[in-house]
Each structure stands twice: as structure tokens, then as C-alpha cells.
Amino acid sequence: MAVSGPMPARQAAPANPRVLIGMDGSMGSQEALVWALDVLGAQCGVLILAKVVHFDATDDATRSDIAAATQRLASSADHAEGTVGVVNSAVLAGPPAEALR
């Protein structure tokens, strides 16, 4: 079946996109960060680095997993500073696929 009529309008890509990178400590996540910095650089409006921890990490009185994740994200954010517009980081709890939505 053919459909005729005007094509729907395309939305323009954002001038300065937000980019979310899940930082799980793997080589792949580090490569994603390097790629984003190399390819997008100053065109990236906001770079969000996120580390997902398990639910139980929020119940731990010492919050050691959260502290370790925060430290790793800070290190990665330092690497990105000055290359992109804004760098934010977030420690999230739960299943990674759901937490990173």
C-alpha cells in the first residue's frame, strides 16, 4: 500500500547534545568516554558519566560502594574537564539497563 502526502517534519539534532556514558570500569566504557571526547569535544553540551551500583549499596552504613563509584567517576570527569561544555556524574542504584534510562 502506498501512502501519499507530505513527509513528516524531521526534528533537527540538538546543537549541543547531552551524552550519557555508563562507566562500569570496563575497557569498553573507557573507550566510549575517549570516543565521546574525541568525536564530540566542545560540541557536547553536557556529558553525564554514570556508575550503577547494586540496590544493597544504599543500605550499607559505610556506603563504601557508593564512595568508590563516586571516586572513579570523579577521576573520569577530571579527564573530560575542559573538553566538553559541562561534565556531570551520577551514582545510580538498581539494574543497569533500568537505571540508565
TARA-V982401 format. One record per residue. RES is the residue in three letters. SS is DSSP state (hx for helix, st for strand, lp for the rest). PSI is psi as a letter, one per 30 degrees, with the letter a starting at -180 (none if undefined). D_FIRST is the distance of its C-alpha to the first C-alpha in whole Angstrom. Layout:
res = {RES RES}
ss = {SS SS}
psi = {PSI PSI}
d_first = {D_FIRST D_FIRST}
This chain:
res = {MET ALA VAL SER GLY PRO MET PRO ALA ARG GLN ALA ALA PRO ALA ASN PRO ARG VAL LEU ILE GLY MET ASP GLY SER MET GLY SER GLN GLU ALA LEU VAL TRP ALA LEU ASP VAL LEU GLY ALA GLN CYS GLY VAL LEU ILE LEU ALA LYS VAL VAL HIS PHE ASP ALA THR ASP ASP ALA THR ARG SER ASP ILE ALA ALA ALA THR GLN ARG LEU ALA SER SER ALA ASP HIS ALA GLU GLY THR VAL GLY VAL VAL ASN SER ALA VAL LEU ALA GLY PRO PRO ALA GLU ALA LEU ARG}
ss = {lp lp lp lp lp lp lp lp lp lp lp lp lp lp lp lp lp st st st st st lp lp lp lp hx hx hx hx hx hx hx hx hx hx hx hx hx lp hx hx hx lp lp st st st st st st st st lp hx hx hx hx lp lp lp lp lp hx hx hx hx hx hx hx hx hx hx hx hx hx hx hx hx hx lp lp lp lp lp st st st st st st st st lp lp hx hx hx hx lp lp}
psi = {k k k l l k k k k k k k k k e i l k k k k j j g f l e e e e e e e e e e e e e e b f f j e k k j k k k k l l e f f f f k e f h e e e e e e e e e e e e e e e e f k f e l d k k l l k k l k a k e e e e g none}
d_first = {0 4 7 10 13 16 16 18 22 23 26 29 31 34 37 39 37 39 39 40 41 42 46 47 49 48 47 44 44 47 45 42 45 46 42 42 45 45 41 41 45 45 42 41 42 43 44 44 45 45 47 46 49 49 50 53 54 54 57 59 62 63 59 60 56 55 58 57 53 54 57 54 52 55 55 52 51 55 53 50 52 53 49 47 47 48 48 48 48 48 49 47 47 45 42 41 38 38 41 39 36}
